[in-house]
């Protein structure tokens, strides 16, 4: 029997027969340990309308803190070499995690140029916290130029504000060695999957009425190299350099890595769908974002990931055939498929808005 089939069987038994948990752990300690340490057990309590939620999330590994593919290192060196030709750096980041995962190494290297921080995907973040975010960015990092955008729409009103904002910043800053140039060159940076290419395409579509110039995808890592200049404005002449998403070589802690994973900045398979789903459920409960109860027809909030995913699988009729340890075939609820749906619904905004501070 394959490890995957064995794993699904064990998940089923964990949900249906919690009272036999200790026995299962003794029989299958290596395989089941990852399922039982995902944080699904209550290790504390938080009162939210009389409900019992976890106060802490148990992380089983620190492997998320080390991820820096070779193409990122090469691209970072190319970006540094291009800086003499650049007038301004536009850093794009996910508005749901304004303080999480932004590349400090890159900010330091590119800080010699004027800087605009664009917090994209504003439709997915809690905009009631926008002013608090801007104040904290100014006080802690000295960032005064911040703009919220949403580039999903064909004619985004927020994307229209980017070029005027860039013009305003450049008029206030000295261009030094580029003072004789009649056009502007803007470098677009950020971590993976925050909408860099989407913003470039939106600006190009709105200002010069032309189609896509940068590849776009829902998974991180679509852009792999520092591209040629892309024209996004004729008046004033403005060219953008699209760059690949670059994380820091070391994510400072596992919680930071999990926040990045929940928002799709890390590849899901590096973390595991069920683990991401469990951390997402924990986070939604902590922030009292309980719209998922209505979306999945729950009577109330749930803090047990196994019960929760089984409910989604049953509601969506997601099943899988597995071979039991006795050798017979059995149909079980597909926990992994339910986890994927839960994560996708959150990233698509079906479960409400959220800003992780």
C-alpha positions, 0 to 999 in steps of 0.5 A: 500500500502506498504512503499516500493511501496509508496516510488517507486511511490514518486521517480517517481513523483520526477523525472517527476514532479520536479515542484511539489516537494513542494506539495509532501513534504507537502503531504508525508513529512516523507516518501519522506524526505529521498529521497529529502535530499540524496544530489541530489539537487545542493547546490554549483557549481564546474566548470569542463569543463563548467559543474555544479556540487555540491560542497557539499554532504548533509548527512541526518544522522550520524548513520554511525558513530556507528557500532561495532558488538559484534563479533568484540569486542570479536575478538579484545580481542582475537587478543590482547591475541595472540600478544605474539605468533606473530612476525609481523602484516600485516595490509591490507586495500583497496587501494582506501581509504588508509587514511579512516577507518583504525582502530586506536585503533587496530593500537595502541594495535598492535604497539608493533610488526613490521608492514607491511601495504598492500594496496590491490585492486591496480587494482581499485585504481589510481596508479598515486597517489601511491607515494604521498600516501606512502609519506603521510603515512610516514610523518603523521603516520611513516609507512615506510613498504607499499606494493600494491597488487592485489590478484584477479588473480590466480598468482598475481605478487604482492602477490609474494612480500609479503613473501620476504617483511616480511622476510626483515622486520623481519631480521631488527627487534628483535624477543625478546621472540620468538628469539628461534622459528624456524618459523614465526607467522604473524597476518593479520588484517584490516577492513571488505572486504579489501581482507585479506582472498584473500591475505592469499589464494594467498600466500598459492597458490603461495608458497606451491601450496595448495588451499583455507584455508580461506573463501572469499566473496564480502560482509563484515563479511565473517570471524567471528573469529580468526582462527587457524594458516594457513601455507603459506610458507615452507621456511621459515616456516611461519604461518598466523592468519586470523582475522575478519574485525574490524572497530573502534567503532566510525567512526569519521564522516559521510563522512568517513562512506560513503567512507567505504560504497562506497568501500563495507566495510560497509553492503549496507543495513545499508546505503541504495543503493540509498544513496550510489549511490548518494554519488558515483555519487557526488564523481566521479564528484568531482574527474572528473572520468567521464567514467560512461558517456561512460559506460551508454551511457550518452551525458555528466556528470549528477549530479541528482541521480534520472535522472541518475538512471532512465536512467540506469534503462531504459537502462537495462530495469529494471522495477518494478510493484507498486501499486499507491496511487489511487489503480491501478497497474503501471510499473515503472523504478526500481530505487533501482535495477539501484542503485545496478548495479551502485555500483556493476559496480564501485566496479568491476572496470567498471567505472575506477580507483579512490583513495579517499585522 
